Amino acid sequence: MTLGPKSTLRGIVEALQGRKLNGSKDFDIVEVVNRPCSVKVSHTDETTDGKVYANIDSVSPLKEGQTAGPARSPVLIYSMDDPDDFARASLPSWIRDRIEKSLPVETGQASLPKAKKLSP
């Protein structure tokens, strides 16, 4: 996770908090993940492989008076620094595959991130 000045995540965090970040320790990831928001998605189907891809165009706070429905899936936060088997069972297989491919060889594929279940 990077919060560099040009990172997409930084723009999302700043939009949801309604202010610029002063540093990477300037926000609580749990608060951001649990915050209801509006996500604008566009679909790209002009690809060489013929697949349709969903692209996040923007993320913004809900407008005044607007409400969000309940989360459709459990909200999880995990850390690559503290592996836990709970994450393996909780994450979709395509995410597990990406994480396993990114792990150092000496870590082994059994080491997955620790998950923290949040209430929606």
Residue frames as qw, qx, qy, qz and C-alpha x, y, z in Angstrom:
[[0.000, 0.892, 0.451, 0.000, 0.00, 0.00, 0.00],
 [0.451, 0.022, 0.020, 0.892, 1.46, 3.31, -1.02],
 [0.012, -0.878, -0.428, 0.212, 0.27, 6.78, -0.19],
 [0.440, -0.108, 0.238, 0.859, 2.73, 8.67, -2.37],
 [0.165, 0.465, 0.086, -0.866, 1.60, 12.04, -3.75],
 [0.405, 0.274, -0.523, -0.698, 0.62, 10.49, -7.11],
 [0.017, 0.049, 0.998, -0.038, -0.93, 7.24, -5.79],
 [0.404, -0.367, -0.575, -0.609, -4.54, 6.39, -6.54],
 [0.530, -0.465, -0.671, 0.228, -5.08, 5.27, -2.94],
 [0.253, -0.228, -0.276, 0.899, -3.98, 8.66, -1.62],
 [0.217, -0.137, -0.309, -0.916, -6.59, 10.40, -3.79],
 [0.542, -0.408, -0.677, -0.286, -9.30, 8.05, -2.54],
 [0.497, -0.398, -0.569, 0.521, -8.33, 8.54, 1.13],
 [0.115, -0.124, -0.090, 0.981, -8.20, 12.32, 0.74],
 [0.344, -0.262, -0.472, -0.768, -11.59, 12.38, -1.01],
 [0.583, -0.454, -0.669, -0.079, -13.21, 10.29, 1.72],
 [0.474, -0.419, -0.442, 0.636, -11.65, 12.31, 4.53],
 [0.103, 0.933, 0.311, 0.147, -12.33, 15.64, 2.83],
 [0.223, -0.927, 0.269, 0.137, -8.78, 16.86, 3.43],
 [0.592, 0.618, -0.503, 0.123, -5.21, 16.46, 2.22],
 [0.906, -0.335, -0.157, 0.205, -2.97, 13.96, 4.02],
 [0.114, -0.923, 0.365, -0.044, 0.10, 15.27, 5.82],
 [0.014, -0.510, 0.860, -0.007, 1.83, 11.88, 5.91],
 [0.535, -0.002, -0.799, -0.273, 1.22, 8.13, 5.64],
 [0.264, -0.222, -0.824, 0.449, 0.35, 7.92, 9.37],
 [0.163, 0.022, 0.115, -0.980, -2.25, 10.67, 9.00],
 [0.683, -0.064, -0.223, -0.693, -5.26, 8.38, 8.69],
 [0.515, -0.154, 0.789, -0.297, -6.86, 5.27, 10.16],
 [0.212, 0.126, -0.820, -0.517, -7.28, 2.59, 7.47],
 [0.003, 0.354, 0.916, -0.188, -10.10, 0.95, 9.47],
 [0.196, 0.596, 0.337, -0.702, -12.06, 4.22, 9.42],
 [0.261, 0.442, -0.458, -0.725, -11.57, 4.62, 5.67],
 [0.145, 0.000, -0.951, -0.273, -12.50, 1.00, 4.85],
 [0.000, 0.449, 0.843, -0.296, -15.65, 1.15, 6.98],
 [0.152, 0.451, 0.114, -0.872, -16.83, 4.50, 5.57],
 [0.549, 0.578, 0.604, 0.003, -19.81, 4.34, 3.19],
 [0.082, -0.514, 0.330, 0.788, -19.01, 6.02, -0.11],
 [0.709, 0.617, 0.165, -0.300, -20.06, 6.40, -3.71],
 [0.467, -0.319, 0.666, 0.487, -17.98, 4.57, -6.32],
 [0.603, 0.643, -0.078, -0.466, -18.26, 5.42, -10.02],
 [0.594, -0.171, 0.740, 0.263, -17.43, 2.40, -12.20],
 [0.571, 0.585, -0.259, -0.514, -17.04, 2.23, -15.97],
 [0.856, -0.005, 0.513, 0.065, -16.68, -0.90, -18.05],
 [0.152, 0.662, -0.561, -0.473, -14.05, -1.35, -20.74],
 [0.860, 0.160, 0.477, -0.087, -14.82, -3.96, -23.34],
 [0.613, 0.765, -0.197, -0.020, -12.47, -2.81, -26.07],
 [0.465, -0.639, 0.607, 0.083, -9.67, -5.14, -25.05],
 [0.362, 0.475, -0.738, -0.315, -7.53, -7.48, -27.10],
 [0.019, -0.062, 0.986, -0.154, -8.64, -10.48, -25.04],
 [0.368, -0.346, -0.643, -0.576, -12.36, -9.75, -25.54],
 [0.383, -0.448, -0.717, 0.372, -13.05, -9.49, -21.79],
 [0.157, -0.820, -0.191, -0.516, -15.00, -6.70, -20.10],
 [0.509, -0.058, -0.513, 0.689, -13.16, -4.98, -17.25],
 [0.285, -0.889, -0.351, -0.071, -14.62, -2.83, -14.47],
 [0.473, 0.274, -0.202, 0.813, -12.61, 0.32, -13.80],
 [0.292, -0.743, -0.446, 0.405, -13.02, 2.56, -10.76],
 [0.316, 0.681, 0.186, 0.634, -13.32, 6.11, -12.09],
 [0.046, -0.534, 0.301, -0.789, -13.83, 7.88, -8.78],
 [0.489, -0.427, -0.717, 0.253, -14.61, 7.40, -5.10],
 [0.058, -0.449, 0.099, -0.886, -16.36, 10.11, -3.11],
 [0.111, 0.115, 0.747, -0.645, -18.18, 10.56, 0.20],
 [0.048, 0.588, 0.797, 0.130, -21.94, 10.10, 0.17],
 [0.044, -0.459, -0.151, -0.874, -23.91, 13.27, -0.46],
 [0.201, -0.053, 0.560, -0.802, -25.80, 14.78, 2.45],
 [0.701, 0.113, 0.229, -0.666, -28.96, 12.75, 3.10],
 [0.735, 0.320, -0.545, -0.245, -27.74, 9.83, 0.99],
 [0.691, -0.431, 0.538, -0.218, -27.47, 6.43, 2.69],
 [0.338, 0.409, -0.821, -0.211, -25.67, 3.23, 1.79],
 [0.908, -0.166, -0.215, -0.318, -27.05, -0.26, 2.02],
 [0.754, -0.525, 0.394, 0.031, -25.34, -2.98, 4.04],
 [0.003, 0.583, -0.754, -0.304, -22.06, -4.44, 2.81],
 [0.869, 0.216, -0.222, -0.386, -22.63, -7.36, 0.43],
 [0.854, 0.106, -0.443, 0.251, -19.60, -9.24, 1.67],
 [0.663, -0.649, -0.156, 0.339, -17.53, -9.19, 4.86],
 [0.209, 0.927, -0.226, 0.212, -15.19, -6.23, 5.17],
 [0.902, -0.258, -0.026, 0.346, -11.62, -7.38, 5.78],
 [0.116, 0.913, -0.383, 0.081, -8.32, -5.65, 6.46],
 [0.966, -0.142, 0.028, 0.215, -5.18, -7.73, 6.30],
 [0.099, -0.891, 0.427, 0.120, -1.48, -7.26, 6.73],
 [0.823, 0.408, -0.385, 0.088, 1.27, -9.07, 4.85],
 [0.104, 0.602, -0.629, 0.481, 3.41, -8.59, 7.98],
 [0.394, -0.197, 0.734, -0.518, 1.29, -10.88, 10.17],
 [0.441, 0.040, -0.762, -0.473, 0.07, -13.99, 8.25],
 [0.471, -0.012, 0.661, -0.584, -3.01, -15.79, 9.52],
 [0.118, 0.139, 0.945, 0.273, -4.97, -18.79, 8.18],
 [0.261, 0.623, 0.564, -0.476, -8.24, -16.89, 8.66],
 [0.220, 0.631, -0.258, -0.698, -7.33, -14.77, 5.63],
 [0.009, -0.162, 0.894, 0.418, -6.90, -17.83, 3.40],
 [0.105, 0.425, 0.898, -0.051, -10.45, -18.96, 4.10],
 [0.114, 0.725, 0.403, -0.547, -11.90, -15.45, 3.87],
 [0.090, 0.598, -0.336, -0.723, -10.43, -14.11, 0.65],
 [0.824, 0.487, 0.058, -0.285, -11.63, -14.96, -2.86],
 [0.889, -0.038, 0.313, 0.332, -9.35, -17.40, -4.69],
 [0.562, 0.691, 0.084, 0.447, -8.19, -14.81, -7.25],
 [0.174, -0.906, 0.252, -0.292, -6.92, -12.57, -4.42],
 [0.812, -0.452, 0.362, 0.077, -5.23, -15.52, -2.66],
 [0.845, 0.321, 0.219, 0.368, -3.50, -16.40, -5.93],
 [0.304, 0.846, -0.080, 0.431, -2.18, -12.86, -6.38],
 [0.461, -0.804, 0.323, -0.192, -0.92, -12.71, -2.80],
 [0.904, -0.211, 0.335, 0.160, 0.77, -16.10, -3.05],
 [0.728, 0.528, 0.115, 0.422, 2.54, -15.05, -6.26],
 [0.098, 0.881, -0.161, 0.435, 3.84, -11.91, -4.54],
 [0.734, -0.654, 0.182, -0.023, 5.24, -13.70, -1.46],
 [0.084, 0.709, -0.699, -0.043, 8.99, -14.22, -1.18],
 [0.732, 0.154, -0.651, -0.127, 10.00, -17.84, -1.87],
 [0.281, 0.149, -0.799, 0.511, 11.27, -18.36, 1.69],
 [0.437, -0.102, 0.339, -0.827, 7.88, -17.30, 3.12],
 [0.097, 0.136, 0.984, 0.056, 6.03, -20.14, 1.43],
 [0.275, -0.308, -0.523, -0.746, 2.51, -20.21, 0.07],
 [0.431, -0.524, -0.724, 0.123, 0.95, -21.10, 3.43],
 [0.264, -0.389, -0.302, 0.829, 1.76, -17.60, 4.69],
 [0.054, 0.649, 0.503, 0.568, -1.15, -15.35, 3.90],
 [0.010, -0.404, 0.201, -0.892, -2.06, -12.00, 5.42],
 [0.058, -0.309, -0.788, 0.529, -3.86, -11.70, 8.71],
 [0.162, -0.508, -0.519, -0.669, -7.48, -10.68, 8.27],
 [0.021, 0.187, 0.570, -0.800, -9.46, -8.51, 10.60],
 [0.042, -0.551, -0.760, -0.342, -13.23, -8.78, 10.19],
 [0.041, 0.039, 0.203, -0.978, -15.05, -5.50, 10.54],
 [0.260, 0.566, 0.731, -0.277, -18.70, -4.89, 11.10],
 [0.277, 0.457, 0.493, 0.686, -20.32, -3.19, 8.09]]
